């Protein structure tokens, strides 16, 4: 691109489509007189995770470091980000912001090997995207590397600690550590099959594990009391013959996770008969 701003404007105007469900919040967002910076773009993804995007017109070794620099500000100013979400998307979206895996998205013409290795060493959630321009009327975005991030909690500023002092909700890993061996084996098998579908990867969020391509294709929750796995899929329920106790239309039912079809898996037999639905959802998330 001739100018970095041209690339930024193109992505911001088409963010939800180009970045797989990320809703645009702000451009050139000021980090204040102390931090003295501007975040190129801010967004919120379909899981409620904060997303900051940094652009470079050419290859640059600084784009990743710059993104992580702004991430440190973001996690120390959660209330400011949530206020922005409320102004742009409403109070319900602000209440559902999930700080367990905020994302840094870097978009550049190319990356050095040092960039890619550095991203892999980070415990943060990072997507490094390459843009390609073809003639005057076509731009593509290609994912060079996606890092799901580790399980360590992000540091928060002193001003946030009081607000964050409420009881911590149990993660999927916490629930799995307390369920029976059969449910754990079932989850491990489901995890393996979802990842074996192709190019997808998983991210453990606050309430569920999201399996993603460009968008989520499965969101998995573990119901310890019922000893069952609940999977939300990107499948139109009207195309499926619903079976009570196995599949359910959740388009008008509030739920944690993305997807319009709920599938309950309580046995290997349930998992086997669900595979066609899992493949359909995987294909829809391209």
Wavefront OBJ file of the C-alpha trace (Angstrom):
o trace
v 0.000 0.000 0.000
v 1.240 3.503 -0.722
v 0.274 4.710 2.752
v -0.169 2.794 6.006
v -3.339 4.778 6.704
v -4.919 3.407 3.494
v -4.512 -0.142 4.792
v -5.882 0.835 8.193
v -8.974 2.514 6.748
v -9.709 -0.483 4.535
v -9.575 -2.923 7.454
v -11.541 -0.665 9.804
v -14.324 -0.212 7.246
v -14.595 -4.016 6.773
v -13.286 -5.291 10.103
v -15.975 -7.813 10.967
v -15.581 -9.568 7.621
v -11.811 -9.250 7.195
v -10.861 -10.216 10.766
v -13.460 -12.902 11.340
v -16.104 -11.390 13.595
v -14.117 -8.547 15.195
v -16.412 -5.533 15.694
v -14.842 -2.106 15.196
v -14.667 0.179 18.238
v -12.181 3.012 17.653
v -9.367 4.306 15.482
v -6.171 6.050 16.610
v -7.188 5.604 20.236
v -5.145 7.806 22.576
v -3.521 6.149 25.575
v -3.272 9.439 27.453
v -0.596 11.967 28.397
v 1.443 9.567 30.551
v 1.633 6.587 28.196
v 1.716 8.938 25.178
v 0.683 6.602 22.399
v -2.100 5.851 19.927
v -3.510 2.400 19.278
v -4.164 2.051 15.545
v -7.493 0.193 15.917
v -9.525 -1.283 18.759
v -12.158 -3.980 18.400
v -14.097 -6.685 20.220
v -14.206 -10.236 18.866
v -17.113 -12.669 18.844
v -15.994 -14.157 22.178
v -15.971 -10.754 23.860
v -12.157 -10.592 23.900
v -10.560 -7.145 23.466
v -8.601 -6.843 20.206
v -5.983 -4.243 19.342
v -4.668 -4.004 15.785
v -1.385 -2.501 14.625
v -0.502 -1.971 10.960
v 2.756 -1.592 9.043
v 2.805 -0.794 5.337
v 6.105 -2.662 4.829
v 7.944 -5.310 6.846
v 8.846 -4.114 10.317
v 10.462 -5.659 13.347
v 8.728 -3.136 15.606
v 5.078 -3.968 14.930
v 4.947 -6.876 17.426
v 6.781 -4.951 20.143
v 4.483 -1.999 19.535
v 1.402 -4.196 19.849
v 2.592 -5.697 23.148
v 3.472 -2.212 24.411
v -0.133 -1.126 23.881
v -1.463 -4.383 25.339
v 0.199 -3.520 28.637
v -1.743 -0.251 28.669
v -4.986 -1.966 27.704
v -4.985 -4.494 30.548
v -4.243 -1.738 33.060
v -7.134 0.374 31.783
v -9.907 -2.167 31.584
v -12.625 0.149 32.827
v -11.830 2.676 30.073
v -12.063 -0.026 27.407
v -15.341 -1.347 28.842
v -16.760 2.182 28.814
v -15.819 2.408 25.131
v -17.570 -0.907 24.440
v -20.685 0.329 26.243
v -20.760 3.534 24.186
v -20.340 1.716 20.880
v -22.061 -1.653 21.400
v -24.230 -1.268 24.504
v -24.244 -2.285 28.164
v -24.751 -6.012 27.521
v -21.626 -6.223 25.356
v -19.647 -4.289 27.998
v -20.715 -6.702 30.743
v -19.538 -9.681 28.673
v -16.025 -8.426 27.918
v -13.686 -11.368 28.581
v -10.226 -10.337 29.773
v -8.800 -13.871 29.956
v -7.331 -13.733 26.405
v -7.078 -10.221 24.890
v -5.701 -10.347 21.338
v -2.969 -8.482 19.505
v -3.369 -8.507 15.708
v -0.397 -7.325 13.641
v -0.956 -6.633 9.930
v 2.087 -6.049 7.710
v 3.468 -6.793 4.252
v 5.821 -9.429 5.715
v 7.615 -10.461 8.887
v 11.181 -11.412 9.655
v 11.974 -14.768 11.200
v 12.800 -12.891 14.386
v 9.207 -11.591 14.552
v 7.733 -15.065 14.163
v 10.018 -16.653 16.758
v 9.354 -13.803 19.200
v 5.598 -14.272 18.776
v 5.920 -17.975 19.508
v 7.828 -17.250 22.736
v 5.131 -14.896 24.014
v 2.448 -16.061 26.450
v 0.031 -13.547 24.947
v -2.565 -14.199 22.251
v -1.135 -12.931 18.961
v -2.229 -13.103 15.319
v 0.356 -12.059 12.734
v -1.356 -11.330 9.434
v 0.209 -10.658 6.024
v -1.590 -8.418 3.543
v -1.222 -8.839 -0.203
v -2.294 -6.334 -2.825
v -3.202 -7.450 -6.345
v -3.632 -4.598 -8.812
v -5.829 -1.704 -7.789
v -8.921 -3.523 -6.571
v -7.970 -6.574 -4.510
v -6.379 -6.966 -1.082
v -6.127 -10.254 0.801
v -5.222 -11.025 4.407
v -3.363 -14.256 5.175
v -2.638 -15.570 8.663
v 1.118 -16.086 9.022
v 1.047 -17.345 12.617
v -1.498 -17.493 15.419
v -0.443 -17.886 19.043
v -3.186 -18.981 21.436
v -1.375 -17.654 24.518
v -0.515 -19.289 27.810
v -2.625 -19.772 30.900
v -0.876 -17.206 33.079
v -2.998 -14.316 34.243
v -2.258 -10.865 32.916
v -0.875 -8.272 35.292
v -3.254 -5.481 36.267
v -2.554 -2.048 37.626
v -3.079 -1.164 41.269
v -6.189 0.839 40.439
v -7.791 -2.283 38.977
v -7.063 -4.694 41.814
v -9.931 -3.611 44.030
v -12.407 -3.878 41.171
v -11.070 -7.302 40.227
v -11.244 -8.683 43.758
v -14.560 -10.502 43.250
v -14.500 -14.353 43.328
v -12.784 -15.874 40.299
v -15.010 -17.974 38.054
v -13.868 -21.510 37.359
v -12.256 -22.076 33.971
v -12.747 -25.146 31.790
v -9.445 -26.523 33.131
v -10.695 -26.082 36.702
v -13.895 -27.985 35.913
v -12.039 -30.775 34.109
v -9.789 -31.288 37.130
v -12.875 -32.123 39.209
v -14.912 -34.329 36.885
v -14.695 -38.090 36.499
v -12.160 -39.801 34.302
v -14.754 -40.732 31.661
v -15.696 -37.089 31.060
v -12.037 -36.103 30.893
v -11.330 -38.849 28.350
v -14.371 -37.748 26.357
v -13.170 -34.139 26.353
v -9.657 -35.166 25.271
v -11.110 -37.183 22.390
v -13.387 -34.303 21.341
v -10.433 -31.905 21.511
v -8.314 -34.188 19.319
v -11.051 -34.631 16.723
v -11.811 -30.909 16.509
v -8.139 -30.081 15.954
v -7.771 -32.917 13.447
v -10.449 -31.349 11.231
v -7.747 -29.124 9.711
v -6.124 -25.763 10.266
v -8.008 -24.742 13.402
v -6.614 -24.000 16.859
v -8.116 -23.717 20.349
v -8.200 -20.898 22.890
v -9.334 -21.384 26.488
v -11.458 -18.413 27.466
v -13.175 -17.584 30.733
v -16.308 -19.680 30.201
v -15.493 -22.081 27.374
v -12.842 -23.312 24.947
v -13.183 -21.770 21.481
v -12.005 -23.730 18.435
v -11.263 -21.327 15.604
v -10.419 -21.021 11.954
v -11.078 -17.486 10.782
v -14.105 -17.568 13.104
v -15.179 -19.939 15.863
v -16.434 -23.290 14.642
v -17.012 -24.858 18.074
v -17.345 -23.588 21.636
v -17.058 -26.305 24.278
v -18.295 -26.135 27.866
v -18.043 -28.862 30.513
v -21.090 -29.341 32.744
v -19.620 -31.118 35.753
v -22.895 -31.837 37.521
v -24.486 -33.363 34.422
v -21.215 -35.064 33.378
v -21.715 -33.887 29.809
v -19.965 -31.716 27.211
v -21.988 -28.936 25.592
v -20.797 -27.795 22.163
v -22.135 -24.763 20.289
v -21.694 -25.008 16.524
v -21.914 -22.669 13.533
v -24.735 -24.725 12.009
v -28.192 -23.501 10.965
v -30.638 -25.448 13.191
v -33.275 -25.402 10.441
v -31.038 -27.690 8.362
v -30.857 -30.317 11.118
v -33.424 -32.794 12.423
v -33.317 -31.876 16.106
v -33.227 -34.723 18.616
v -34.252 -33.959 22.233
v -31.353 -34.482 24.625
v -28.778 -34.286 21.837
v -29.328 -31.242 19.590
v -31.153 -27.970 20.306
v -31.864 -24.688 18.522
v -30.383 -21.904 20.694
v -30.903 -18.939 18.361
v -33.312 -17.350 20.832
v -31.737 -18.727 23.999
v -28.947 -16.867 25.769
v -25.799 -18.964 26.089
v -22.070 -18.667 26.685
v -20.342 -19.255 23.388
v -20.971 -18.562 19.716
v -23.082 -20.737 17.471
v -26.763 -21.375 16.876
v -26.875 -25.151 17.379
v -26.265 -26.812 20.752
v -24.979 -30.387 20.776
v -24.753 -32.391 24.021
v -22.105 -35.097 24.124
v -22.189 -37.519 27.024
v -20.589 -40.596 25.490
v -18.305 -41.732 22.690
v -21.429 -42.783 20.786
v -22.723 -39.207 20.999
v -19.365 -37.945 19.759
v -19.353 -40.347 16.822
v -22.823 -39.307 15.660
v -21.920 -35.615 16.078
v -18.957 -35.715 13.695
v -20.977 -34.703 10.620
v -22.209 -31.612 12.461
v -18.673 -30.762 13.615
v -17.416 -30.961 10.022
v -20.278 -28.774 8.779
v -19.465 -26.124 11.371
v -15.756 -26.286 10.557
v -16.488 -25.665 6.885
v -18.742 -22.694 7.732
v -15.980 -20.973 9.747
v -13.556 -20.592 6.813
l 1 2 3 4 5 6 7 8 9 10 11 12 13 14 15 16 17 18 19 20 21 22 23 24 25 26 27 28 29 30 31 32 33 34 35 36 37 38 39 40 41 42 43 44 45 46 47 48 49 50 51 52 53 54 55 56 57 58 59 60 61 62 63 64 65 66 67 68 69 70 71 72 73 74 75 76 77 78 79 80 81 82 83 84 85 86 87 88 89 90 91 92 93 94 95 96 97 98 99 100 101 102 103 104 105 106 107 108 109 110 111 112 113 114 115 116 117 118 119 120 121 122 123 124 125 126 127 128 129 130 131 132 133 134 135 136 137 138 139 140 141 142 143 144 145 146 147 148 149 150 151 152 153 154 155 156 157 158 159 160 161 162 163 164 165 166 167 168 169 170 171 172 173 174 175 176 177 178 179 180 181 182 183 184 185 186 187 188 189 190 191 192 193 194 195 196 197 198 199 200 201 202 203 204 205 206 207 208 209 210 211 212 213 214 215 216 217 218 219 220 221 222 223 224 225 226 227 228 229 230 231 232 233 234 235 236 237 238 239 240 241 242 243 244 245 246 247 248 249 250 251 252 253 254 255 256 257 258 259 260 261 262 263 264 265 266 267 268 269 270 271 272 273 274 275 276 277 278 279 280 281 282 283 284 285 286
